[in-house]
Amino acid sequence: MDAVRLIVTSRRALAGGGDPPQVLTEVWQAQALAQAIGSRLAVSGPPQLRGEAIGLTELAGRGCGVLDSPNLDTADLRAAQLTELGDARQALVCLGGLLGEVGIALVGLACAADDEGMYWQCMEAIDAADESRDRVLWMLRKLEDGEQGSPVREAV
C-alpha cells in the first residue's frame, strides 16, 4: 500500500480515539509508519532528502521506543504494509499532519493520566513526535529549495 493511504488510515484510527491503550497503540503505529517512510526515503527518495530521512527514521524509532510495544499481528502493523512511497512531497505533507495529530492526542492522554509513569511516557512521546514532525517540515523545505533551483523551475 502506498504511504499516503497508510497515513490516512492512521489518521482515521487516531481520530477514532478510544481508551488510552488504544490511543497509545495508534500513536505507536504512527511512529512506526514514520520510521518506515523515513527508511524508504533514505533508500530511494530524492537525493537531497536522504540524510534527513535517516534522521527521521531514528527519531520515529525513538518515538516507538518510549511507548510500550502493542500486541499487534504483523498483518495489522501498518508500517509493514508500506509497499511504495509515491510522491515524496505529498507523503511528507500528510506525515507532518499525522505527527501533529499524534502530539495532540498525547497531550490529551498526558492531561488525563492517573499515574506519573503514564504522564512521563506521554511527555517523552510528545517530544519524539514533535522532533519527527520538525524533521518532516525541514525535509519539505529542502524539497522546495531543490525545486526552486532546478532549471525547469527557473525557466518558467
TIRO-2110 file (N, C-alpha, C; in Angstrom, 1 decimal):
// TIRO-2110
0.9, -1.2, 0.0, N, 1, A
0.0, 0.0, 0.0, CA, 1, A
0.9, 1.2, 0.0, C, 1, A
0.4, 2.3, -0.6, N, 2, A
1.3, 3.5, -0.7, CA, 2, A
1.2, 4.3, 0.6, C, 2, A
2.2, 5.1, 0.8, N, 3, A
2.4, 5.9, 2.1, CA, 3, A
1.2, 6.7, 2.4, C, 3, A
0.6, 7.5, 1.4, N, 4, A
-0.4, 8.4, 1.7, CA, 4, A
-1.7, 7.6, 2.2, C, 4, A
-2.0, 6.5, 1.6, N, 5, A
-3.2, 5.7, 2.0, CA, 5, A
-3.0, 5.2, 3.5, C, 5, A
-1.8, 4.8, 3.8, N, 6, A
-1.5, 4.3, 5.1, CA, 6, A
-1.6, 5.4, 6.1, C, 6, A
-1.1, 6.6, 5.8, N, 7, A
-1.2, 7.7, 6.7, CA, 7, A
-2.6, 8.1, 6.9, C, 7, A
-3.4, 8.1, 5.9, N, 8, A
-4.9, 8.5, 6.0, CA, 8, A
-5.5, 7.4, 6.9, C, 8, A
-5.2, 6.2, 6.8, N, 9, A
-5.8, 5.1, 7.6, CA, 9, A
-5.4, 5.4, 9.1, C, 9, A
-4.1, 5.8, 9.3, N, 10, A
-3.6, 6.0, 10.7, CA, 10, A
-4.3, 7.3, 11.2, C, 10, A
-4.5, 8.3, 10.4, N, 11, A
-5.2, 9.5, 10.9, CA, 11, A
-6.6, 9.2, 11.4, C, 11, A
-7.3, 8.4, 10.6, N, 12, A
-8.7, 8.0, 10.9, CA, 12, A
-8.7, 7.2, 12.2, C, 12, A
-7.8, 6.2, 12.3, N, 13, A
-7.8, 5.4, 13.5, CA, 13, A
-7.4, 6.2, 14.8, C, 13, A
-6.5, 7.2, 14.6, N, 14, A
-6.2, 8.0, 15.7, CA, 14, A
-7.4, 8.9, 16.1, C, 14, A
-8.0, 9.5, 15.1, N, 15, A
-9.2, 10.3, 15.4, CA, 15, A
-10.3, 9.5, 16.0, C, 15, A
-10.4, 8.2, 15.8, N, 16, A
-11.4, 7.4, 16.3, CA, 16, A
-11.3, 7.3, 17.8, C, 16, A
-10.2, 7.7, 18.4, N, 17, A
-10.0, 7.7, 19.8, CA, 17, A
-10.1, 6.3, 20.5, C, 17, A
-10.8, 6.3, 21.6, N, 18, A
-10.9, 5.1, 22.3, CA, 18, A
-10.3, 5.3, 23.7, C, 18, A
-10.0, 4.2, 24.3, N, 19, A
-9.4, 4.2, 25.7, CA, 19, A
-7.9, 4.5, 25.5, C, 19, A
-7.2, 4.9, 26.6, N, 20, A
-5.8, 5.2, 26.5, CA, 20, A
-4.9, 4.1, 25.8, C, 20, A
-5.1, 2.8, 26.1, N, 21, A
-4.3, 1.8, 25.5, CA, 21, A
-4.5, 1.8, 23.9, C, 21, A
-5.7, 2.0, 23.5, N, 22, A
-6.0, 2.1, 22.1, CA, 22, A
-5.3, 3.3, 21.4, C, 22, A
-5.4, 4.4, 22.1, N, 23, A
-4.8, 5.7, 21.5, CA, 23, A
-3.3, 5.5, 21.5, C, 23, A
-2.7, 4.9, 22.5, N, 24, A
-1.2, 4.6, 22.5, CA, 24, A
-0.8, 3.7, 21.4, C, 24, A
-1.7, 2.7, 21.1, N, 25, A
-1.4, 1.8, 20.0, CA, 25, A
-1.4, 2.6, 18.7, C, 25, A
-2.3, 3.5, 18.5, N, 26, A
-2.3, 4.3, 17.3, CA, 26, A
-1.2, 5.2, 17.2, C, 26, A
-0.7, 5.8, 18.3, N, 27, A
0.4, 6.6, 18.4, CA, 27, A
1.7, 5.8, 18.0, C, 27, A
1.8, 4.6, 18.5, N, 28, A
2.9, 3.7, 18.2, CA, 28, A
2.9, 3.4, 16.7, C, 28, A
1.7, 3.1, 16.2, N, 29, A
1.5, 2.8, 14.8, CA, 29, A
2.0, 3.9, 13.9, C, 29, A
1.6, 5.1, 14.3, N, 30, A
2.0, 6.3, 13.5, CA, 30, A
3.5, 6.5, 13.5, C, 30, A
4.2, 6.3, 14.7, N, 31, A
5.6, 6.5, 14.8, CA, 31, A
6.3, 5.4, 13.9, C, 31, A
5.8, 4.2, 14.0, N, 32, A
6.4, 3.1, 13.2, CA, 32, A
6.2, 3.4, 11.7, C, 32, A
5.1, 4.0, 11.3, N, 33, A
4.9, 4.3, 9.9, CA, 33, A
5.9, 5.4, 9.5, C, 33, A
6.1, 6.4, 10.4, N, 34, A
7.0, 7.5, 10.1, CA, 34, A
8.4, 6.9, 10.0, C, 34, A
8.8, 5.9, 10.8, N, 35, A
10.1, 5.3, 10.7, CA, 35, A
10.2, 4.6, 9.4, C, 35, A
9.2, 3.9, 8.9, N, 36, A
9.2, 3.1, 7.7, CA, 36, A
9.3, 4.1, 6.5, C, 36, A
8.6, 5.2, 6.5, N, 37, A
8.7, 6.2, 5.5, CA, 37, A
10.0, 6.8, 5.4, C, 37, A
10.6, 7.1, 6.6, N, 38, A
11.9, 7.7, 6.6, CA, 38, A
12.9, 6.7, 6.0, C, 38, A
12.8, 5.5, 6.3, N, 39, A
13.7, 4.4, 5.8, CA, 39, A
13.6, 4.3, 4.3, C, 39, A
12.4, 4.4, 3.8, N, 40, A
12.1, 4.3, 2.4, CA, 40, A
12.7, 5.5, 1.7, C, 40, A
12.5, 6.7, 2.2, N, 41, A
13.1, 7.9, 1.7, CA, 41, A
14.6, 7.9, 1.7, C, 41, A
15.2, 7.3, 2.7, N, 42, A
16.7, 7.2, 2.8, CA, 42, A
17.2, 6.4, 1.7, C, 42, A
16.5, 5.3, 1.3, N, 43, A
17.0, 4.4, 0.3, CA, 43, A
16.7, 4.9, -1.1, C, 43, A
15.4, 5.3, -1.3, N, 44, A
15.0, 5.6, -2.7, CA, 44, A
14.4, 6.9, -2.9, C, 44, A
14.4, 7.8, -1.9, N, 45, A
13.8, 9.1, -2.1, CA, 45, A
14.7, 10.1, -2.8, C, 45, A
14.3, 11.3, -2.9, N, 46, A
15.1, 12.3, -3.6, CA, 46, A
16.5, 12.4, -2.9, C, 46, A
17.5, 12.6, -3.6, N, 47, A
18.9, 12.6, -3.1, CA, 47, A
19.1, 13.6, -2.0, C, 47, A
18.5, 14.8, -2.1, N, 48, A
18.7, 15.9, -1.1, CA, 48, A
18.0, 15.6, 0.2, C, 48, A
17.1, 14.5, 0.3, N, 49, A
16.4, 14.2, 1.5, CA, 49, A
17.0, 13.0, 2.2, C, 49, A
18.0, 12.3, 1.6, N, 50, A
18.4, 11.0, 2.2, CA, 50, A
19.0, 11.2, 3.6, C, 50, A
19.8, 12.1, 3.8, N, 51, A
20.4, 12.3, 5.1, CA, 51, A
19.4, 12.6, 6.2, C, 51, A
18.5, 13.5, 5.8, N, 52, A
17.4, 13.9, 6.7, CA, 52, A
16.5, 12.7, 7.0, C, 52, A
16.3, 11.9, 6.0, N, 53, A
15.4, 10.8, 6.1, CA, 53, A
15.9, 9.8, 7.1, C, 53, A
17.2, 9.6, 7.1, N, 54, A
17.9, 8.7, 8.2, CA, 54, A
17.6, 9.3, 9.5, C, 54, A
17.7, 10.6, 9.7, N, 55, A
17.4, 11.2, 11.0, CA, 55, A
15.9, 11.0, 11.4, C, 55, A
15.0, 11.1, 10.4, N, 56, A
13.6, 10.8, 10.7, CA, 56, A
13.4, 9.4, 11.2, C, 56, A
14.1, 8.5, 10.5, N, 57, A
14.0, 7.1, 10.9, CA, 57, A
14.4, 6.9, 12.4, C, 57, A
15.5, 7.6, 12.7, N, 58, A
16.0, 7.5, 14.1, CA, 58, A
15.0, 8.1, 15.1, C, 58, A
14.5, 9.3, 14.8, N, 59, A
13.6, 10.0, 15.7, CA, 59, A
12.3, 9.2, 15.9, C, 59, A
11.8, 8.7, 14.8, N, 60, A
10.5, 8.0, 14.9, CA, 60, A
10.7, 6.7, 15.6, C, 60, A
11.9, 6.1, 15.5, N, 61, A
12.2, 4.9, 16.2, CA, 61, A
12.3, 5.2, 17.7, C, 61, A
12.8, 6.3, 18.1, N, 62, A
12.7, 6.7, 19.5, CA, 62, A
11.3, 6.9, 20.0, C, 62, A
10.5, 7.4, 19.1, N, 63, A
9.0, 7.6, 19.4, CA, 63, A
8.4, 6.3, 19.7, C, 63, A
8.7, 5.2, 19.0, N, 64, A
8.2, 3.9, 19.3, CA, 64, A
8.8, 3.3, 20.6, C, 64, A
10.1, 3.6, 20.8, N, 65, A
10.8, 3.1, 21.9, CA, 65, A
10.4, 3.6, 23.3, C, 65, A
9.8, 4.8, 23.3, N, 66, A
9.4, 5.3, 24.6, CA, 66, A
8.0, 4.8, 25.0, C, 66, A
7.3, 4.2, 24.0, N, 67, A
6.0, 3.6, 24.3, CA, 67, A
6.1, 2.1, 24.5, C, 67, A
5.2, 1.6, 25.2, N, 68, A
5.1, 0.1, 25.3, CA, 68, A
4.7, -0.4, 24.0, C, 68, A
5.4, -1.5, 23.5, N, 69, A
5.0, -2.1, 22.2, CA, 69, A
3.6, -2.8, 22.3, C, 69, A
2.7, -2.4, 21.4, N, 70, A
1.4, -3.0, 21.4, CA, 70, A
1.5, -4.5, 20.9, C, 70, A
0.5, -5.2, 21.3, N, 71, A
0.3, -6.6, 20.8, CA, 71, A
-0.4, -6.5, 19.5, C, 71, A
0.4, -6.5, 18.4, N, 72, A
-0.2, -6.5, 17.1, CA, 72, A
0.3, -7.6, 16.2, C, 72, A
-0.6, -8.2, 15.4, N, 73, A
-0.2, -9.2, 14.5, CA, 73, A
0.6, -8.4, 13.4, C, 73, A
1.5, -9.1, 12.7, N, 74, A
2.2, -8.5, 11.6, CA, 74, A
1.3, -7.9, 10.6, C, 74, A
0.2, -8.6, 10.3, N, 75, A
-0.8, -8.1, 9.3, CA, 75, A
-1.4, -6.8, 9.7, C, 75, A
-1.5, -6.5, 11.0, N, 76, A
-2.1, -5.3, 11.5, CA, 76, A
-1.1, -4.1, 11.6, C, 76, A
0.2, -4.4, 11.4, N, 77, A
1.2, -3.3, 11.5, CA, 77, A
1.2, -2.6, 10.2, C, 77, A
0.8, -1.3, 10.2, N, 78, A
0.7, -0.5, 9.0, CA, 78, A
2.0, -0.3, 8.4, C, 78, A
3.1, -0.1, 9.2, N, 79, A
4.4, 0.1, 8.6, CA, 79, A
4.8, -1.0, 7.7, C, 79, A
4.4, -2.2, 8.1, N, 80, A
4.8, -3.4, 7.3, CA, 80, A
4.0, -3.5, 6.0, C, 80, A
3.0, -2.7, 5.9, N, 81, A
2.2, -2.7, 4.7, CA, 81, A
2.7, -1.7, 3.6, C, 81, A
3.7, -0.9, 4.0, N, 82, A
4.2, 0.1, 3.1, CA, 82, A
4.9, -0.6, 1.9, C, 82, A
4.4, -0.4, 0.7, N, 83, A
5.0, -1.0, -0.4, CA, 83, A
5.6, 0.0, -1.4, C, 83, A
5.0, 1.2, -1.4, N, 84, A
5.6, 2.2, -2.2, CA, 84, A
5.4, 3.6, -1.6, C, 84, A
6.3, 4.5, -1.9, N, 85, A
6.3, 5.8, -1.3, CA, 85, A
5.4, 6.7, -2.0, C, 85, A
5.3, 6.6, -3.3, N, 86, A
4.5, 7.6, -4.1, CA, 86, A
5.2, 8.9, -4.2, C, 86, A
4.5, 10.0, -4.3, N, 87, A
5.0, 11.3, -4.4, CA, 87, A
5.6, 11.7, -3.0, C, 87, A
6.9, 12.0, -2.9, N, 88, A
7.6, 12.3, -1.7, CA, 88, A
7.0, 13.5, -1.0, C, 88, A
6.7, 14.5, -1.7, N, 89, A
6.1, 15.8, -1.2, CA, 89, A
4.8, 15.5, -0.5, C, 89, A
3.9, 14.8, -1.2, N, 90, A
2.6, 14.5, -0.7, CA, 90, A
2.7, 13.6, 0.6, C, 90, A
3.5, 12.7, 0.5, N, 91, A
3.7, 11.8, 1.7, CA, 91, A
4.2, 12.5, 2.9, C, 91, A
5.1, 13.5, 2.7, N, 92, A
5.7, 14.2, 3.8, CA, 92, A
4.7, 15.2, 4.3, C, 92, A
3.9, 15.8, 3.5, N, 93, A
2.8, 16.7, 4.0, CA, 93, A
1.8, 16.0, 4.8, C, 93, A
1.4, 14.8, 4.3, N, 94, A
0.4, 14.0, 5.1, CA, 94, A
1.1, 13.5, 6.4, C, 94, A
2.3, 13.1, 6.3, N, 95, A
3.0, 12.6, 7.5, CA, 95, A
3.2, 13.7, 8.6, C, 95, A
3.5, 14.9, 8.1, N, 96, A
3.6, 16.0, 9.1, CA, 96, A
2.2, 16.3, 9.8, C, 96, A
1.1, 16.2, 9.1, N, 97, A
-0.2, 16.3, 9.7, CA, 97, A
-0.5, 15.2, 10.7, C, 97, A
-0.1, 14.0, 10.3, N, 98, A
-0.3, 12.9, 11.2, CA, 98, A
0.5, 13.0, 12.5, C, 98, A
1.7, 13.4, 12.4, N, 99, A
2.6, 13.6, 13.6, CA, 99, A
2.1, 14.8, 14.4, C, 99, A
1.5, 15.8, 13.9, N, 100, A
0.9, 16.9, 14.6, CA, 100, A
-0.3, 16.3, 15.4, C, 100, A
-1.1, 15.5, 14.8, N, 101, A
-2.3, 14.9, 15.5, CA, 101, A
-1.8, 13.9, 16.6, C, 101, A
-0.7, 13.3, 16.3, N, 102, A
-0.2, 12.4, 17.4, CA, 102, A
0.2, 13.2, 18.6, C, 102, A
0.8, 14.3, 18.4, N, 103, A
1.2, 15.2, 19.6, CA, 103, A
-0.1, 15.7, 20.3, C, 103, A
-1.1, 16.0, 19.6, N, 104, A
-2.3, 16.5, 20.2, CA, 104, A
-3.0, 15.3, 21.0, C, 104, A
-3.0, 14.2, 20.5, N, 105, A
-3.6, 13.0, 21.2, CA, 105, A
-2.8, 12.7, 22.4, C, 105, A
-1.5, 12.8, 22.3, N, 106, A
-0.7, 12.5, 23.5, CA, 106, A
-0.8, 13.6, 24.6, C, 106, A
-1.0, 14.8, 24.2, N, 107, A
-1.3, 15.9, 25.2, CA, 107, A
-2.6, 15.5, 26.0, C, 107, A
-3.6, 15.1, 25.2, N, 108, A
-4.9, 14.7, 25.9, CA, 108, A
-4.7, 13.5, 26.9, C, 108, A
-3.9, 12.6, 26.4, N, 109, A
-3.6, 11.4, 27.3, CA, 109, A
-2.8, 11.9, 28.6, C, 109, A
-1.8, 12.7, 28.4, N, 110, A
-1.0, 13.2, 29.5, CA, 110, A
-1.8, 14.0, 30.5, C, 110, A
-2.8, 14.8, 30.0, N, 111, A
-3.6, 15.6, 30.9, CA, 111, A
-4.6, 14.7, 31.7, C, 111, A
-5.0, 13.6, 31.1, N, 112, A
-5.9, 12.7, 31.8, CA, 112, A
-5.2, 11.5, 32.6, C, 112, A
-3.9, 11.5, 32.5, N, 113, A
-3.1, 10.4, 33.1, CA, 113, A
-3.4, 10.3, 34.6, C, 113, A
-3.6, 9.1, 35.1, N, 114, A
-3.8, 8.9, 36.5, CA, 114, A
-2.5, 8.6, 37.3, C, 114, A
-1.5, 8.2, 36.6, N, 115, A
-0.3, 7.9, 37.3, CA, 115, A
0.9, 8.6, 36.6, C, 115, A
1.9, 8.8, 37.4, N, 116, A
3.1, 9.6, 36.9, CA, 116, A
3.8, 8.9, 35.8, C, 116, A
3.9, 7.6, 35.8, N, 117, A
4.5, 6.8, 34.7, CA, 117, A
3.9, 7.1, 33.4, C, 117, A
2.6, 7.0, 33.3, N, 118, A
1.9, 7.3, 32.0, CA, 118, A
2.1, 8.7, 31.6, C, 118, A
2.1, 9.7, 32.5, N, 119, A
2.3, 11.1, 32.2, CA, 119, A
3.6, 11.3, 31.5, C, 119, A
4.7, 10.7, 32.1, N, 120, A
6.1, 10.9, 31.6, CA, 120, A
6.3, 10.1, 30.3, C, 120, A
5.6, 9.0, 30.2, N, 121, A
5.7, 8.3, 28.9, CA, 121, A
5.1, 9.1, 27.8, C, 121, A
4.0, 9.8, 28.1, N, 122, A
3.3, 10.6, 27.1, CA, 122, A
4.2, 11.8, 26.8, C, 122, A
4.8, 12.4, 27.8, N, 123, A
5.7, 13.6, 27.6, CA, 123, A
6.9, 13.3, 26.7, C, 123, A
7.5, 12.1, 26.9, N, 124, A
8.6, 11.7, 26.1, CA, 124, A
8.1, 11.4, 24.6, C, 124, A
6.9, 10.8, 24.5, N, 125, A
6.4, 10.5, 23.2, CA, 125, A
6.0, 11.8, 22.5, C, 125, A
5.5, 12.8, 23.2, N, 126, A
5.2, 14.1, 22.6, CA, 126, A
6.5, 14.7, 22.0, C, 126, A
7.6, 14.7, 22.8, N, 127, A
8.8, 15.2, 22.4, CA, 127, A
9.3, 14.5, 21.1, C, 127, A
9.2, 13.2, 21.1, N, 128, A
9.6, 12.4, 19.9, CA, 128, A
8.8, 12.8, 18.7, C, 128, A
7.5, 12.9, 18.9, N, 129, A
6.6, 13.2, 17.7, CA, 129, A
6.9, 14.6, 17.2, C, 129, A
7.1, 15.5, 18.1, N, 130, A
7.4, 16.9, 17.7, CA, 130, A
8.7, 17.0, 17.0, C, 130, A
9.7, 16.3, 17.4, N, 131, A
11.0, 16.3, 16.7, CA, 131, A
10.9, 15.6, 15.3, C, 131, A
10.1, 14.5, 15.3, N, 132, A
9.9, 13.9, 14.0, CA, 132, A
9.2, 14.8, 13.0, C, 132, A
8.2, 15.5, 13.5, N, 133, A
7.4, 16.5, 12.7, CA, 133, A
8.3, 17.6, 12.2, C, 133, A
9.2, 18.1, 13.1, N, 134, A
10.2, 19.1, 12.7, CA, 134, A
11.1, 18.6, 11.6, C, 134, A
11.5, 17.4, 11.7, N, 135, A
12.3, 16.8, 10.6, CA, 135, A
11.6, 16.7, 9.3, C, 135, A
10.3, 16.4, 9.4, N, 136, A
9.5, 16.3, 8.2, CA, 136, A
9.3, 17.7, 7.5, C, 136, A
9.1, 18.7, 8.4, N, 137, A
9.0, 20.1, 7.8, CA, 137, A
10.3, 20.5, 7.2, C, 137, A
11.4, 20.2, 7.8, N, 138, A
12.7, 20.5, 7.3, CA, 138, A
12.9, 19.8, 5.9, C, 138, A
12.5, 18.6, 5.8, N, 139, A
12.6, 17.9, 4.5, CA, 139, A
11.7, 18.5, 3.5, C, 139, A
10.6, 19.0, 3.8, N, 140, A
9.7, 19.7, 2.9, CA, 140, A
10.4, 21.0, 2.4, C, 140, A
11.0, 21.7, 3.3, N, 141, A
11.8, 22.9, 2.9, CA, 141, A
12.9, 22.6, 1.9, C, 141, A
13.6, 21.5, 2.2, N, 142, A
14.7, 21.1, 1.3, CA, 142, A
14.2, 20.7, -0.1, C, 142, A
13.0, 20.1, -0.1, N, 143, A
12.4, 19.7, -1.4, CA, 143, A
12.0, 21.0, -2.2, C, 143, A
11.4, 22.0, -1.5, N, 144, A
11.1, 23.2, -2.1, CA, 144, A
12.3, 24.0, -2.6, C, 144, A
13.4, 24.0, -1.8, N, 145, A
14.6, 24.7, -2.2, CA, 145, A
15.2, 24.0, -3.5, C, 145, A
15.1, 22.7, -3.5, N, 146, A
15.6, 21.9, -4.7, CA, 146, A
14.8, 22.2, -5.9, C, 146, A
13.5, 22.4, -5.8, N, 147, A
12.7, 22.7, -6.9, CA, 147, A
12.9, 24.1, -7.4, C, 147, A
13.2, 25.0, -6.5, N, 148, A
13.4, 26.4, -6.9, CA, 148, A
14.7, 26.6, -7.7, C, 148, A
15.7, 25.7, -7.4, N, 149, A
17.0, 25.8, -8.0, CA, 149, A
17.1, 25.0, -9.3, C, 149, A
16.0, 24.2, -9.6, N, 150, A
16.1, 23.4, -10.8, CA, 150, A
15.9, 24.2, -12.1, C, 150, A
16.6, 23.9, -13.2, N, 151, A
16.5, 24.6, -14.4, CA, 151, A
15.1, 24.7, -15.0, C, 151, A
14.2, 23.7, -14.8, N, 152, A
12.9, 23.7, -15.3, CA, 152, A
12.1, 24.8, -14.6, C, 152, A
12.2, 24.9, -13.3, N, 153, A
11.5, 25.9, -12.5, CA, 153, A
12.0, 27.3, -12.8, C, 153, A
13.3, 27.5, -13.0, N, 154, A
13.8, 28.8, -13.3, CA, 154, A
13.3, 29.3, -14.7, C, 154, A
13.1, 28.4, -15.6, N, 155, A
12.7, 28.8, -17.0, CA, 155, A
11.2, 29.2, -17.0, C, 155, A
10.4, 28.8, -16.0, N, 156, A
9.0, 29.1, -16.1, CA, 156, A
8.7, 30.5, -15.6, C, 156, A
END
